[in-house]
Amino acid sequence: MNHSAISSFIWGTADLLRSSYKQHEYGDIILPFTVMRRLDIVLTPTKQAVLEESEKEIPAALKQMKSFDEGVLRDKNLKKAAGQDFYNTSAFTMEDLVKDADNIKENITAYIDGFSPEIVDIMENFDIYSVINDLDKKGLLFQVTERFCKPDVDLSPESVSSADMGDIYEELIRKFSEASNETAGEHFSPRDGLALAARLAIAGTEDDIAKPNRIVKVCDPCAGTGGAISVFEDLVREINPHAHVIGFGQEINEQSYAIAKSDTILKGGNAANIVLGDTLGPENERLAGETFGYQISNPPYGVKWEKSKASVKAEHDELGFSGRFGAGLPRISDGQLLFVQHMVSKMRSPKEGGGRIAVFLNGSPLFTGAAESGESEIRRYLLEHDMVEAIVAMPNDFFFNTGIATYIWVITNNKSHKRQGKVQLINANGIFSKMRKSLGSKRKQFTDEQIEEIVGLYDAFEEADSKLSKVFTNDDFGYTTVTVERPLKDENGNPVTDRKGNPKPDSSLRDTENIPLGEDINTYFEREVLPYAPDAWIDRKKDKIGYEIPFTRYFYEYTPLRPSSEILVEIKELEASIAEQLQKAGL
């Protein structure tokens, strides 16, 4: 079965639930049963070997050893017997459960309890025991379990790859989110967008990835269901089938975390690398000490970071640049640039090869905030430390939950020589294919050829087509905000002076000018201000340095207005046409 057919089958479970549950509750049942069945299929071939191993006695000699840990040894032996990094020691498989309808609740509870600790954690984050109790009360537990055990639906990794299963999970989450008016974008990103982000993340490092026995670490601090990690892993293995990819992720949503962790286990990854918690809060920063060569993420757009405010502010104030948020704090209504700073703090050091980031952001981080605001100071830090390599404008209507403008920022602490001191802006807003059927707000997509086109623009690193690619220096985005004063005047129109004879400023006439960093302030003032206000002066004590990236302005194309004579002719023709139609109608 292809993934759309499997998705339809799983969604068909809603027919069983419709009279007993609300639409937004379907996911609480369907998602854990889907994961459970996928795990069950993997374990079934070695079930007997695991049961035999679980009954073995530990030799007395081993128990007497000081360093002996029975739990660790049993866990190791059971995983070996299962041929997986997880196991189930209960007497049941899911197919066994439906052979005893009268005791389904007790048996399925025992079945879940029999999983190894990693899987029990996954199931608990699905709140599976409450789900079972509720299904049992409503007389649906047996029917739902039986449906997922139908032999014509194969959810094994051999039949459904991790990438396809990820698409299925995410399609289901999107449907559940739409049913409850939630934002699916907090959970996942379109795979075509992730494919582009992964290509940009590894750009220029392909030869290094292709080296024998290469170990590649990737992290997504807003992991969702793990889609970005999976897409990146697949891309690396295309380049080097023998590369060892180690994926890490942190996720705040329990269900998404459970899915990402189960997918990691099924792929043979380390389940401990997928952690649950608030990435911004230091008390939940579960990957402390880890750094990464690559990071890909789609943090939530325009989401308040109020819950993390106390700990984030404390880290900023007390640790400064020794912590994650030394550059600045954005306004409380949008935490995107906090996630960017977190990712920057997790980059592998340049001495070890450096780190590369591809992160999705909306337009706000480009320009929000005046000089010396938190947002401007974060941009200043990134640009003055030469970390912003490229920014790619995505098509509108590209994401499932929003039609707004979005961008991929490519950030690194180890630029190639030709890119040092420079930033490339790529306008891919017009590169897309229309979808035959929209998915939520997503109406546009990338083909493989269009991804290659965008990556080609990046690789070329030139203004071959000014409509699509432009290259700037870091300083091009900086400016000095100067305060322009005008004299306070008395009733006779004479300037009012202080004790030293200097004119007092009139606060009602005070103004500011943003002067590009590359331009002499006095020259600008004499050219742009003094001709219109000869009595003005600059209070240089109030100078502020700011940075913004007015992406849209750089790619704006002026469309000349049509001549008024041409418009007038059209109006007269239209009036004549209307008069003729009215005459024919006898009006």
C-alpha distance (Angstrom), angle and dihedral (degrees) to the residues before:
residue distance angle dihedral
M1 . . .
N2 3.79 . .
H3 3.78 118.9 .
S4 3.81 95.0 -101.1
A5 3.81 90.2 55.0
I6 3.81 91.4 48.5
S7 3.80 90.5 46.2
S8 3.80 89.7 51.8
F9 3.79 90.6 49.7
I10 3.79 92.6 50.2
W11 3.79 91.4 45.6
G12 3.79 87.7 50.7
T13 3.78 86.9 70.3
A14 3.79 83.7 78.1
D15 3.80 87.7 75.7
L16 3.81 88.0 67.4
L17 3.79 92.5 47.3
R18 3.78 101.8 40.7
S19 3.79 99.7 95.5
S20 3.81 94.7 41.8
Y21 3.81 104.5 37.9
K22 3.78 138.3 42.3
Q23 3.78 117.6 -114.9
H24 3.78 95.1 -107.9
E25 3.83 89.6 56.2
Y26 3.82 95.5 58.7
G27 3.79 93.3 88.0
D28 3.80 92.2 57.0
I29 3.81 87.1 66.3
I30 3.78 106.2 28.0
L31 3.82 98.2 49.2
P32 3.84 98.7 53.5
F33 3.81 92.5 44.1
T34 3.79 90.6 50.4
V35 3.82 91.5 51.7
M36 3.80 92.0 43.6
R37 3.80 93.2 52.1
R38 3.80 92.2 48.0
L39 3.81 90.9 52.3
D40 3.80 91.3 44.4
I41 3.81 93.5 55.3
V42 3.80 90.9 51.9
L43 3.83 92.7 51.6
T44 3.82 99.4 42.7
P45 3.86 97.8 85.0
T46 3.83 92.5 57.2
K47 3.81 97.2 35.7
Q48 3.81 95.4 112.6
A49 3.81 93.2 47.4
V50 3.81 90.1 53.2
L51 3.81 92.4 49.1
E52 3.80 90.9 50.8
E53 3.79 91.9 48.2
S54 3.81 91.9 49.1
E55 3.82 90.6 57.2
K56 3.79 95.4 51.7
E57 3.78 118.5 110.8
I58 3.80 119.2 -125.0
P59 3.83 109.9 -119.4
A60 3.81 111.9 -103.1
A61 3.80 91.4 -129.1
L62 3.78 91.4 61.1
K63 3.80 92.5 48.8
Q64 3.79 90.4 57.3
M65 3.80 93.8 56.4
K66 3.83 113.7 106.3
S67 3.79 94.9 -134.7
F68 3.81 93.7 44.9
D69 3.80 117.0 124.5
E70 3.79 111.7 -175.1
G71 3.79 94.5 -165.5
V72 3.80 93.2 53.4
L73 3.80 92.7 47.9
R74 3.81 93.9 47.8
D75 3.78 91.2 47.8
K76 3.81 91.0 50.7
N77 3.82 94.0 47.3
L78 3.81 94.1 45.9
K79 3.81 91.9 51.1
K80 3.78 89.0 49.9
A81 3.82 90.7 51.0
A82 3.82 91.0 48.2
G83 3.78 92.7 48.1
Q84 3.81 86.6 -134.7
D85 3.79 139.2 84.6
F86 3.80 88.7 -105.7
Y87 3.80 138.1 40.4
N88 3.81 145.9 -178.4
T89 3.81 121.1 -131.1
S90 3.81 97.9 -174.3
A91 3.80 119.9 111.1
F92 3.81 90.8 -114.8
T93 3.75 143.7 82.0
M94 3.80 117.3 -166.8
E95 3.80 89.7 -101.9
D96 3.81 89.0 54.7
L97 3.79 89.7 54.9
V98 3.80 94.2 63.5
K99 3.80 91.3 53.8
D100 3.80 89.6 73.1
A101 3.79 108.8 46.1
D102 3.82 94.2 168.4
N103 3.82 93.4 61.0
I104 3.79 99.7 34.2
K105 3.82 96.0 124.7
E106 3.81 95.9 50.4
N107 3.79 92.9 42.6
I108 3.81 97.5 47.7
T109 3.81 89.8 47.4
A110 3.81 89.7 52.9
Y111 3.80 89.1 46.0
I112 3.82 92.9 55.1
D113 3.81 91.9 43.8
G114 3.81 87.8 55.6
F115 3.80 94.3 64.1
S116 3.79 121.5 103.6
P117 3.84 115.4 -96.0
E118 3.82 94.1 -96.8
I119 3.80 92.0 58.5
V120 3.81 94.2 41.7
D121 3.81 86.7 56.5
I122 3.80 89.9 52.6
M123 3.79 92.5 49.5
E124 3.79 93.1 46.4
N125 3.79 90.0 54.1
F126 3.80 86.9 55.6
D127 3.85 85.7 53.1
I128 3.80 85.0 -126.1
Y129 3.81 97.9 169.7
S130 3.81 91.7 57.1
V131 3.81 88.9 46.5
I132 3.81 90.8 52.8
N133 3.80 93.3 47.7
D134 3.79 92.2 49.0
L135 3.80 94.3 46.7
D136 3.80 89.9 48.9
K137 3.82 92.5 51.1
K138 3.79 89.7 52.2
G139 3.80 93.2 46.5
L140 3.81 94.0 -116.9
L141 3.82 104.0 106.4
F142 3.79 96.0 93.3
Q143 3.82 93.9 43.7
V144 3.79 94.3 50.6
T145 3.83 92.7 45.9
E146 3.81 91.4 47.5
R147 3.80 91.8 50.2
F148 3.80 92.4 55.9
C149 3.80 90.8 49.7
K150 3.81 96.0 58.4
P151 3.82 107.5 132.6
D152 3.81 94.1 -136.4
V153 3.81 91.6 66.1
D154 3.81 112.1 74.4
L155 3.80 113.5 -172.7
S156 3.81 95.1 170.2
P157 3.84 118.5 131.9
E158 3.81 88.3 -116.1
S159 3.80 91.2 60.5
V160 3.81 98.8 33.1
S161 3.81 117.2 33.7
S162 3.77 121.9 -141.8
A163 3.81 89.3 -107.5
D164 3.82 92.5 52.5
M165 3.79 91.5 43.7
G166 3.79 88.6 51.0
D167 3.80 89.2 54.3
I168 3.81 89.4 50.5
Y169 3.79 94.0 49.9
E170 3.77 91.4 47.1
E171 3.79 94.2 47.1
L172 3.79 88.5 52.8
I173 3.81 92.6 47.0
R174 3.80 89.7 50.1
K175 3.81 90.8 52.9
F176 3.80 92.2 47.2
S177 3.80 91.0 47.4
E178 3.79 92.3 50.1
A179 3.80 90.2 49.5
S180 3.81 90.7 54.6
N181 3.83 96.9 35.2
E182 3.80 91.3 -116.7
T183 3.80 125.9 143.4
A184 3.79 110.5 -98.6
G185 3.81 89.3 -170.5
E186 3.79 88.5 76.3
H187 3.80 87.4 66.8
F188 3.76 109.1 38.5
S189 3.79 149.8 -4.7
P190 3.82 131.0 -133.7
R191 3.79 111.6 -86.7
D192 3.80 92.9 -129.4
G193 3.81 89.4 57.2
L194 3.79 91.1 47.5
A195 3.81 90.0 49.7
L196 3.81 89.7 57.0
A197 3.81 92.0 45.2
A198 3.81 91.0 50.8
R199 3.80 91.4 50.3
L200 3.80 91.0 50.7
A201 3.81 91.5 46.1
I202 3.81 93.5 57.0
A203 3.82 95.8 35.7
G204 3.78 110.4 133.2
T205 3.80 93.8 11.5
E206 3.81 99.0 76.2
D207 3.82 93.4 107.3
D208 3.78 90.5 52.6
I209 3.82 91.9 49.4
A210 3.81 89.8 50.0
K211 3.82 92.9 60.8
P212 3.84 116.0 113.7
N213 3.82 117.8 -90.4
R214 3.79 91.4 8.5
I215 3.82 116.7 178.2
V216 3.82 112.4 -153.7
K217 3.82 122.7 -171.6
V218 3.81 119.7 -160.9
C219 3.79 130.3 176.6
D220 3.79 138.1 -170.6
P221 3.84 111.2 -167.0
C222 3.82 90.1 -167.2
A223 3.78 94.2 41.9
G224 3.81 101.9 167.3
T225 3.80 106.3 179.8
G226 3.82 91.5 -18.5
G227 3.82 97.8 -98.3
A228 3.81 96.3 139.3
I229 3.80 92.1 51.0
S230 3.82 92.0 49.3
V231 3.81 93.8 48.3
F232 3.80 91.1 48.5
E233 3.81 92.5 48.4
D234 3.79 91.4 51.3
L235 3.80 91.6 50.4
V236 3.81 93.6 49.4
R237 3.80 91.1 50.1
E238 3.80 90.0 51.8
I239 3.79 87.3 58.7
N240 3.80 95.9 39.6
P241 3.82 117.7 10.5
H242 3.79 89.5 -168.7
A243 3.80 96.8 52.1
H244 3.79 115.9 119.3
V245 3.82 107.5 -132.9
I246 3.81 116.7 -163.6
G247 3.79 112.7 -163.9
F248 3.80 125.0 -158.4
G249 3.77 130.0 -177.6
Q250 3.78 144.6 167.8
E251 3.79 123.8 -155.6
I252 3.80 133.1 177.9
N253 3.83 98.4 -160.9
E254 3.81 111.1 84.0
Q255 3.81 97.5 -146.6
S256 3.80 94.3 46.6
Y257 3.81 89.8 46.8
A258 3.80 90.9 51.6
I259 3.81 91.7 51.6
A260 3.81 93.4 47.1
K261 3.78 91.7 48.5
S262 3.81 93.9 48.2
D263 3.81 90.5 49.7
T264 3.81 90.4 50.7
I265 3.80 91.8 51.9
L266 3.80 92.8 48.2
K267 3.80 90.1 52.5
G268 3.80 91.0 52.3
G269 3.79 94.4 -106.9
N270 3.78 127.3 140.0
A271 3.80 108.0 -86.8
A272 3.82 89.9 -157.1
N273 3.82 88.6 68.4
I274 3.82 90.8 68.9
V275 3.79 108.6 72.3
L276 3.78 135.3 -176.9
G277 3.78 121.3 -131.7
D278 3.78 150.3 73.5
T279 3.80 107.9 -53.3
L280 3.80 92.5 -155.1
G281 3.80 96.2 52.5
P282 3.84 113.4 83.5
E283 3.80 90.8 -149.1
N284 3.81 87.3 62.5
E285 3.82 97.5 37.0
R286 3.78 91.0 120.5
L287 3.80 96.5 172.1
A288 3.81 95.6 60.1
G289 3.79 112.5 157.7
E290 3.80 94.7 21.0
T291 3.80 121.1 118.7
F292 3.78 127.7 -174.3
G293 3.76 140.4 -149.6
Y294 3.81 90.3 -147.5
Q295 3.79 136.6 26.0
I296 3.81 129.5 179.7
S297 3.78 123.3 -179.6
N298 3.78 147.3 153.7
P299 3.82 105.5 -153.0
P300 3.81 117.9 -164.6
Y301 3.81 113.9 -83.9
G302 3.78 121.2 -125.0
V303 3.80 93.9 -7.7
K304 3.80 118.4 150.3
W305 3.80 116.8 -115.6
E306 3.79 92.0 -157.6
K307 3.82 93.9 124.5
S308 3.80 90.1 58.0
K309 3.81 95.6 39.1
A310 3.81 98.9 105.6
S311 3.79 95.9 49.1
V312 3.82 94.9 39.3
K313 3.80 92.6 49.9
A314 3.80 91.4 46.4
E315 3.80 90.8 51.8
H316 3.81 90.7 48.3
D317 3.82 94.3 47.4
E318 3.81 99.2 39.8
L319 3.80 103.7 34.4
G320 3.80 103.4 27.2
F321 3.79 110.0 178.8
S322 3.80 90.3 -7.2
G323 3.80 84.9 71.5
R324 3.78 130.4 48.0
F325 3.79 102.6 -93.2
G326 3.80 104.4 48.8
A327 3.81 95.3 123.2
G328 3.79 94.7 63.3
L329 3.79 148.8 -71.2
P330 3.81 120.8 -96.8
R331 3.79 122.8 -142.2
I332 3.79 113.9 -67.0
S333 3.83 92.6 -113.1
D334 3.82 95.0 67.5
G335 3.80 126.3 36.8
Q336 3.81 99.9 178.3
L337 3.81 94.6 111.9
L338 3.81 90.3 50.1
F339 3.80 88.6 60.6
V340 3.81 89.5 47.9
Q341 3.81 90.6 53.4
H342 3.79 90.2 47.7
M343 3.81 90.3 53.6
V344 3.81 92.0 47.0
S345 3.81 88.9 54.2
K346 3.80 88.4 54.2
M347 3.80 97.0 53.4
R348 3.78 116.7 120.1
S349 3.82 110.6 -109.3
P350 3.84 118.5 -96.7
K351 3.82 88.8 -117.5
E352 3.83 88.2 63.1
G353 3.80 93.6 45.9
G354 3.79 100.0 -77.6
G355 3.77 131.8 -106.9
R356 3.79 133.7 -88.9
I357 3.80 128.0 -155.5
A358 3.81 131.6 -166.7
V359 3.80 108.7 -173.3
F360 3.82 130.6 172.8
L361 3.81 114.8 -133.4
N362 3.77 134.6 164.8
G363 3.81 122.4 -122.6
S364 3.80 96.5 -85.1
P365 3.84 98.5 82.6
L366 3.82 89.7 55.7
F367 3.78 96.8 66.0
T368 3.82 115.3 -7.2
G369 3.79 114.6 124.5
A370 3.80 133.4 38.5
A371 3.80 125.0 -107.6
E372 3.84 112.5 -52.7
S373 3.81 92.4 12.7
G374 3.79 116.4 131.3
E375 3.81 92.7 -101.8
S376 3.80 93.5 48.0
E377 3.81 92.1 48.0
I378 3.81 91.3 51.8
R379 3.82 90.6 50.8
R380 3.80 88.5 46.7
Y381 3.81 91.4 53.0
L382 3.79 93.3 49.1
L383 3.81 94.3 46.1
E384 3.80 98.4 40.9
H385 3.82 88.9 49.9
D386 3.81 88.4 50.2
M387 3.81 94.8 -122.5
V388 3.82 102.5 131.9
E389 3.79 106.2 89.4
A390 3.80 102.4 167.0
I391 3.80 142.6 -15.2
V392 3.80 120.2 -152.0
A393 3.81 121.3 -160.7
M394 3.80 110.4 -139.9
P395 3.81 125.1 -149.3
N396 3.79 116.3 -91.3
D397 3.83 115.9 -110.0
F398 3.81 89.5 34.7
F399 3.80 100.6 121.6
F400 3.79 127.8 67.4
N401 3.79 97.2 -122.9
T402 3.79 104.9 32.3
G403 3.78 140.4 36.4
I404 3.81 95.2 -160.9
A405 3.80 125.7 118.5
T406 3.80 113.8 -81.2
Y407 3.79 133.8 -175.1
I408 3.79 139.3 -161.7
W409 3.80 112.1 -134.9
V410 3.81 114.6 -157.0
I411 3.81 108.3 -155.0
T412 3.81 128.2 -180.0
N413 3.79 140.9 163.1
N414 3.80 92.6 -149.7
K415 3.82 111.2 54.6
S416 3.78 120.8 -177.8
H417 3.81 114.3 -107.5
K418 3.80 95.1 -103.2
R419 3.81 92.6 53.2
Q420 3.79 97.9 46.7
G421 3.78 112.5 123.8
K422 3.81 91.7 8.2
V423 3.81 139.7 98.4
Q424 3.79 124.9 -156.3
L425 3.81 119.8 -148.4
I426 3.81 116.1 -160.9
N427 3.78 120.3 -167.6
A428 3.81 104.4 -151.8
N429 3.80 92.4 155.8
G430 3.79 91.0 112.5
I431 3.81 96.6 43.3
F432 3.80 108.1 94.0
S433 3.79 147.0 96.1
K434 3.79 122.1 -120.1
M435 3.78 114.6 -117.1
R436 3.78 118.0 -124.2
K437 3.78 89.2 -136.2
S438 3.78 123.5 22.7
L439 3.81 120.5 -128.9
G440 3.78 107.3 -147.7
S441 3.81 105.2 -54.8
K442 3.80 92.1 -18.3
R443 3.80 109.5 108.7
K444 3.80 99.9 146.3
Q445 3.78 133.6 58.7
F446 3.80 142.7 176.3
T447 3.78 123.9 -112.9
D448 3.80 118.4 -149.6
E449 3.80 88.6 -104.6
Q450 3.81 91.9 54.0
I451 3.80 91.4 50.5
E452 3.81 87.7 52.1
E453 3.81 89.8 50.1
I454 3.80 92.5 54.0
V455 3.80 93.2 44.7
G456 3.81 87.6 48.5
L457 3.81 90.1 56.9
Y458 3.78 88.9 50.8
D459 3.80 93.3 48.7
A460 3.81 92.6 47.9
F461 3.83 90.8 55.6
E462 3.77 93.7 -165.7
E463 3.77 141.6 102.6
A464 3.78 93.7 -104.9
D465 3.79 88.1 144.8
S466 3.79 114.1 19.5
K467 3.80 89.2 -157.6
L468 3.80 90.8 64.3
S469 3.81 110.6 25.0
K470 3.80 135.8 29.5
V471 3.80 131.3 172.0
F472 3.82 122.8 -148.3
T473 3.78 137.5 175.4
N474 3.79 117.9 -113.5
D475 3.82 90.3 -112.0
D476 3.81 91.2 58.0
F477 3.80 87.9 77.5
G478 3.81 95.5 49.6
Y479 3.78 128.9 89.2
T480 3.79 141.4 170.5
T481 3.77 116.6 -124.7
V482 3.80 106.2 -146.6
T483 3.79 125.7 -169.7
V484 3.81 114.1 -127.8
E485 3.80 115.0 -155.6
R486 3.82 131.2 -163.2
P487 3.81 123.6 -162.1
L488 3.79 122.8 -96.2
K489 3.81 108.4 -122.7
D490 3.78 132.3 -155.7
E491 3.80 126.2 -130.6
N492 3.78 89.6 -81.4
G493 3.78 93.0 54.7
N494 3.81 94.9 -107.5
P495 3.82 121.5 135.7
V496 3.82 115.5 -101.8
T497 3.81 111.7 -130.9
D498 3.79 135.3 -161.8
R499 3.84 125.8 -125.5
K500 3.79 90.8 -78.7
G501 3.77 92.6 52.9
N502 3.81 95.0 -107.4
P503 3.80 117.0 138.7
K504 3.79 114.8 -103.9
P505 3.82 114.5 -126.0
D506 3.79 121.1 -115.4
S507 3.82 104.8 -131.7
S508 3.81 90.9 -158.0
L509 3.81 89.9 61.8
R510 3.82 95.8 43.0
D511 3.79 114.8 125.9
T512 3.79 139.5 169.8
E513 3.79 134.5 -135.2
N514 3.80 127.3 -159.9
I515 3.79 107.2 -141.7
P516 3.84 119.8 -169.9
L517 3.81 113.4 -111.5
G518 3.78 91.1 -122.5
E519 3.80 93.6 58.8
D520 3.81 127.8 81.6
I521 3.81 107.8 -111.4
N522 3.82 95.8 -143.3
T523 3.79 92.4 48.8
Y524 3.80 90.6 50.2
F525 3.81 91.4 47.3
E526 3.79 93.2 51.0
R527 3.81 91.6 48.4
E528 3.79 103.0 39.4
V529 3.81 106.4 27.2
L530 3.80 115.2 23.2
P531 3.84 95.6 58.7
Y532 3.82 88.2 61.4
A533 3.82 99.7 32.9
P534 3.83 110.2 26.4
D535 3.82 92.9 177.1
A536 3.82 94.5 53.6
W537 3.81 126.0 111.9
I538 3.81 137.5 -178.8
D539 3.80 121.5 -113.9
R540 3.80 96.9 -145.6
K541 3.81 92.3 -172.8
K542 3.81 87.0 73.7
D543 3.83 96.5 53.3
K544 3.81 114.0 136.6
I545 3.80 128.7 -170.0
G546 3.81 116.4 -138.5
Y547 3.79 139.4 172.7
E548 3.78 130.9 -153.4
I549 3.80 135.2 160.7
P550 3.82 108.4 -142.6
F551 3.81 92.8 -166.9
T552 3.80 97.1 170.8
R553 3.81 93.1 50.1
Y554 3.80 91.8 56.4
F555 3.79 92.3 56.0
Y556 3.81 97.7 36.9
E557 3.80 113.5 128.3
Y558 3.76 116.8 -158.3
T559 3.79 114.8 -131.4
P560 3.83 110.0 -156.2
L561 3.80 115.9 -126.9
R562 3.78 115.6 -109.6
P563 3.83 115.8 -105.2
S564 3.82 112.4 -92.3
S565 3.81 89.7 -129.1
E566 3.82 90.1 60.1
I567 3.81 92.0 49.1
L568 3.82 90.8 48.0
V569 3.82 91.5 54.1
E570 3.82 90.5 52.1
I571 3.82 91.5 49.4
K572 3.82 91.7 51.7
E573 3.82 90.8 48.2
L574 3.81 90.3 49.9
E575 3.82 91.7 48.8
A576 3.80 90.8 50.4
S577 3.82 90.9 49.3
I578 3.82 92.1 50.6
A579 3.81 91.8 47.6
E580 3.81 90.5 50.8
Q581 3.84 92.0 50.6
L582 3.79 91.9 48.6
Q583 3.82 90.4 50.0
K584 3.79 91.3 51.8
A585 3.78 89.7 50.3
G586 3.80 90.1 52.1
L587 3.77 93.8 -117.6
